[in-house]
Amino acid sequence: LTLAGLLDRWLEATHGEMRVATRNSYAGIRRLHVDPALGKLLACDLTRTQLAAYYSAKMRGNGARPLAETTVAHHHSMIKAAYNWAIDEELLTANPAQRVKNPPALRPKVRPVWSMEEIARVVVRARGLQVHAAGVLAGFSGLRVGEIAGLRWGDLDLDKGFVCVSRTVEEDEDKTLIEYPPKNGKARVVPLPAAACDELRAALQAQREYKLAQGKGWNEAGHVIPKKDGTPMAPSSLKSQWWNWVARQKIDPHLPLHGLRDSFGTWVYETYGVKQAQEWLGHGDPATTLRHYVRLTTAARAKAVAGLDDVTRAALAQAEKTALEDTQPVLDNVVSLASRR
């Protein structure tokens, strides 16, 4: 059984357990990288040394474009999972990926974020356009692109100010749209600010007017952001629409739609803390929130440093005051440096 054969059997056996996006990603990694380099080796003969050399070669480039450590970490995860499956199936007895020293780790890139004021300016500029509601939902509630694509008007309560996120949409290999539960498998309720509800009411009214103009050409499915005929929009189309519109507006920094989710998560973290950010973003644990989505903005960092400076100065001032008022030295056997001069 070669490594290529092992990956074949593993992908086939786990086809129904794996998200479409994950499966497609692994298929690409295998076809472009793993098979050409290691595919012909017998799976039972592959060593941790060979794997470590493969990871290093991919990150160096060796004549090709070098891959980021985070990208190569996905190679490692795929190979490790395939071997674990093979051991469970009693096809193999050892997992070389399990024994690689210092394997590549997931290290997310630090990407720019927008302030809430910057998000608001972009949302105002998008009024009346199809990307308007997407900007509101990503920027003011932190929804994922797939969650926005799967959102229906019945999931929103614009009077009480919340959105129920119970599904996400992914595309299959043949571009068929498939609905799944949210990424961590749990539905969540996310608050909608009153101002965001006003923006979404305007988007709903615009959609109703457009639907009347379309007449029989409209296919009602209740989606917040459908295609021009009312049918569901693919997440990839939503991403490209947003990206192209931001490019035409010459907005800097040029953020993808997911960047608004990052920006929202960062703002919630800075304002309310990691637990609240985790709940609203829909992460399984706080470590994911901190590792992938949250970074302190320059302003927040400056504020934190200023606050630390204030606390430090106050503590030193209090200590100096206490020292002056204290008639008994704490250490009476310590010789003053001043007396030695």
C-alpha positions in Angstrom: 0.0 0.0 0.0 1.6 3.2 -1.2 1.0 6.6 0.5 -1.0 7.7 -2.5 -3.1 4.5 -2.2 -3.6 5.1 1.6 -4.8 8.7 1.0 -7.2 7.3 -1.7 -8.7 4.8 0.7 -8.9 7.3 3.6 -10.6 10.0 1.5 -13.1 7.5 0.2 -13.8 6.0 3.6 -14.3 9.4 5.3 -16.2 11.1 2.4 -19.4 11.5 4.3 -17.7 12.7 7.5 -15.7 15.6 6.0 -16.9 19.0 5.0 -16.8 19.8 1.3 -14.3 22.6 1.8 -12.0 20.4 3.8 -12.2 17.5 1.4 -11.5 19.8 -1.6 -8.6 21.3 0.2 -7.1 17.9 1.0 -7.6 16.7 -2.6 -5.7 19.8 -3.8 -2.8 19.3 -1.3 -2.5 15.7 -2.3 -2.6 16.2 -6.1 -0.2 19.2 -6.2 2.2 18.3 -3.4 2.1 15.0 -1.5 1.6 12.6 -4.5 4.5 14.0 -6.6 6.9 14.0 -3.6 5.9 11.0 -1.5 3.0 9.2 -3.2 5.0 6.2 -4.6 6.6 5.4 -1.3 5.1 2.4 0.7 3.0 3.8 3.5 4.6 1.4 6.0 8.1 2.5 5.0 7.6 6.3 5.3 9.7 7.7 8.2 9.3 10.8 10.4 12.7 12.0 8.9 11.3 11.8 5.4 8.2 13.7 6.5 10.2 16.4 8.2 12.4 16.8 5.1 9.3 17.1 3.0 7.8 19.8 5.2 11.1 21.8 5.2 11.4 21.5 1.4 7.9 22.9 1.0 8.6 25.9 3.3 11.9 26.6 1.6 10.5 26.3 -1.9 13.4 24.5 -3.5 12.9 26.2 -6.8 9.1 26.6 -6.4 7.1 29.1 -4.5 7.7 28.5 -0.8 4.6 27.6 1.2 3.7 29.3 4.5 4.1 27.2 7.7 0.4 27.3 8.3 -0.2 25.8 4.8 2.3 23.0 5.4 0.6 22.4 8.7 -2.5 21.3 6.8 -0.3 18.8 4.8 0.8 17.4 8.2 -2.8 17.2 9.5 -4.0 15.3 6.4 -1.2 12.8 6.5 -1.5 12.3 10.3 -5.3 11.7 10.0 -4.9 9.2 7.2 -2.4 7.2 9.2 -4.6 7.3 12.3 -7.5 5.9 10.2 -5.2 3.2 8.8 -4.2 2.1 12.3 -7.8 1.9 13.4 -8.5 -0.2 10.3 -5.5 -2.4 11.2 -3.9 -1.6 7.8 -0.8 -0.2 9.5 0.8 -0.3 13.0 2.6 3.1 13.3 2.0 6.7 12.4 5.2 8.5 11.3 3.5 11.9 11.4 2.8 11.4 15.1 6.5 11.2 15.8 7.8 14.2 13.7 9.7 16.6 15.9 8.5 20.2 15.8 5.9 19.7 13.0 4.7 22.8 11.2 2.1 24.6 13.3 -0.9 26.7 12.4 0.3 30.3 12.7 -2.4 32.6 11.4 -1.3 35.7 9.5 -1.8 39.1 11.2 -4.2 40.8 8.9 -5.4 44.4 9.0 -8.8 45.2 10.6 -11.2 48.1 10.3 -12.5 50.1 13.2 -16.3 50.3 13.8 -16.2 53.8 12.3 -14.5 52.5 9.2 -17.0 49.6 8.9 -19.9 52.1 9.3 -18.5 54.3 6.5 -18.3 51.4 4.1 -21.8 50.2 5.0 -23.2 53.7 4.2 -21.5 53.7 0.9 -23.0 50.2 0.1 -26.6 51.2 0.7 -28.9 50.1 -2.1 -26.4 47.5 -3.3 -26.5 43.7 -2.9 -23.3 43.8 -0.8 -25.0 46.2 1.7 -26.6 43.5 3.9 -23.5 41.4 3.8 -21.4 44.2 5.1 -23.9 44.8 7.9 -24.0 41.1 9.0 -20.3 40.6 8.8 -19.3 43.9 10.3 -21.9 44.4 13.0 -22.6 40.7 14.0 -19.5 38.8 12.9 -21.2 36.2 10.7 -19.1 33.9 8.5 -19.5 34.2 4.7 -21.2 30.8 4.5 -23.5 31.7 7.3 -24.5 34.9 5.5 -25.1 33.0 2.3 -27.4 30.6 4.2 -29.3 33.2 6.1 -33.1 33.7 5.6 -35.2 36.6 6.7 -37.0 34.3 9.1 -33.7 33.9 11.0 -33.7 37.6 11.9 -35.8 39.4 14.5 -35.3 43.1 13.6 -37.7 44.2 16.3 -36.0 42.4 19.2 -32.6 42.8 17.6 -31.0 39.4 17.1 -30.1 36.8 14.4 -30.3 33.1 14.8 -27.4 31.4 13.0 -28.4 27.8 12.5 -26.8 26.9 9.1 -23.9 27.5 6.8 -23.6 26.9 3.0 -20.7 25.3 1.2 -20.2 24.4 -2.5 -19.6 20.8 -3.7 -17.2 19.9 -6.4 -19.9 20.4 -9.1 -20.9 23.8 -7.5 -24.0 22.4 -5.8 -24.8 24.3 -2.7 -25.0 22.2 0.5 -26.3 23.3 3.9 -24.6 22.3 7.0 -24.9 23.2 10.7 -22.6 26.1 11.7 -18.9 25.4 11.8 -18.7 24.2 15.5 -22.0 22.2 15.1 -24.0 24.5 17.3 -26.6 27.2 16.5 -26.1 30.5 18.2 -28.0 33.7 18.7 -26.1 36.9 17.9 -27.4 40.4 18.9 -28.1 42.9 16.2 -27.5 46.6 17.2 -30.6 48.8 16.6 -28.8 50.7 13.9 -27.9 47.5 12.1 -31.6 46.5 12.2 -32.4 49.8 10.6 -29.9 49.0 7.8 -31.4 45.5 7.3 -34.9 46.9 7.2 -33.8 49.1 4.3 -32.2 46.1 2.6 -35.4 44.1 3.0 -37.5 46.9 1.5 -35.2 47.3 -1.4 -35.4 43.5 -2.0 -39.2 43.6 -1.9 -39.3 46.4 -4.5 -36.9 44.5 -6.7 -39.0 41.3 -6.4 -42.1 43.2 -7.5 -40.2 44.5 -10.6 -39.0 41.0 -11.4 -42.5 39.5 -11.3 -42.6 35.8 -12.4 -38.8 35.8 -12.9 -38.3 35.8 -9.1 -37.8 32.6 -7.2 -38.8 33.2 -3.6 -36.6 31.3 -1.2 -36.5 33.9 1.6 -32.7 34.4 1.5 -31.3 37.7 2.8 -28.8 37.9 0.0 -30.0 35.9 -3.0 -28.9 36.0 -6.7 -30.8 38.3 -9.0 -33.5 35.7 -9.6 -34.0 35.0 -5.9 -32.2 31.7 -5.8 -29.4 31.1 -3.2 -26.1 32.8 -3.8 -22.9 30.8 -3.5 -20.4 31.9 -0.8 -17.7 32.3 -3.5 -20.0 34.7 -5.5 -20.7 36.7 -2.3 -17.0 36.9 -1.6 -16.1 38.1 -5.1 -18.9 40.6 -5.3 -17.7 42.2 -2.1 -14.0 42.1 -3.1 -14.7 43.6 -6.5 -16.9 46.4 -5.0 -14.3 47.3 -2.4 -11.7 47.4 -5.1 -13.8 49.8 -7.2 -14.3 52.0 -4.2 -10.5 52.2 -3.6 -11.0 51.5 0.1 -7.7 51.0 2.0 -7.0 48.7 3.6 -8.8 46.4 1.1 -10.5 43.8 3.3 -12.3 40.7 2.1 -15.8 40.1 3.5 -14.3 37.8 6.2 -12.1 40.7 7.2 -15.2 42.4 8.6 -15.8 39.4 10.8 -12.2 39.7 12.0 -12.7 43.4 12.7 -16.0 42.8 14.6 -14.3 40.0 16.7 -11.4 42.2 17.5 -13.7 45.0 18.6 -15.8 42.7 20.8 -12.7 41.3 22.4 -11.3 44.7 23.2 -14.6 45.9 24.6 -16.1 42.9 26.3 -13.4 40.2 26.5 -12.6 36.9 25.0 -15.6 35.0 26.4 -18.1 37.3 24.7 -16.1 37.3 21.5 -16.0 33.5 21.5 -19.8 33.2 21.9 -20.7 35.8 19.3 -18.2 34.5 16.7 -19.3 30.9 17.3 -16.0 29.3 18.3 -15.8 26.0 20.1 -13.2 27.4 22.6 -11.6 30.7 23.6 -8.2 29.6 22.3 -9.6 29.6 18.7 -10.8 33.1 19.1 -7.4 34.3 20.4 -5.3 32.3 17.9 -7.2 33.0 14.7 -9.3 36.1 14.8 -8.4 38.6 17.5 -5.5 41.0 17.5 -5.2 44.3 19.3 -5.5 47.3 17.2 -2.9 50.1 17.4 -5.3 52.3 19.3 -6.2 49.6 21.8 -2.6 48.7 22.3 -1.7 52.4 22.9 -4.7 52.6 25.3 -3.5 49.5 27.2 0.0 50.9 27.5 -1.3 54.3 28.7 -3.5 52.5 31.3 -0.5 50.4 32.4 1.5 53.6 32.7 -1.2 55.2 34.9 -1.4 52.2 37.2 2.4 52.0 37.5 2.7 55.7 38.3 0.0 55.6 40.8 1.5 52.5 42.5 5.0 54.2 42.6 3.5 57.4 44.0 1.7 55.5 46.7 4.9 53.5 47.6 6.9 56.8 47.8 4.2 58.3 50.0 4.2 55.3 52.3 8.0 55.3 52.5 8.1 58.9 53.6 5.4 58.3 56.2 7.1 55.2 57.5 9.3 56.2 60.5 10.8 52.7 60.8 13.0 51.5 57.9 12.0 48.1 56.6 15.6 46.9 56.5 17.5 48.9 59.1 20.8 47.1 58.4 20.9 48.4 54.8 23.5 51.2 54.3 22.3 54.2 52.4 24.1 54.8 49.2 24.0 58.5 49.8 26.0 58.1 53.0 28.8 56.4 51.1 29.4 59.4 48.8 
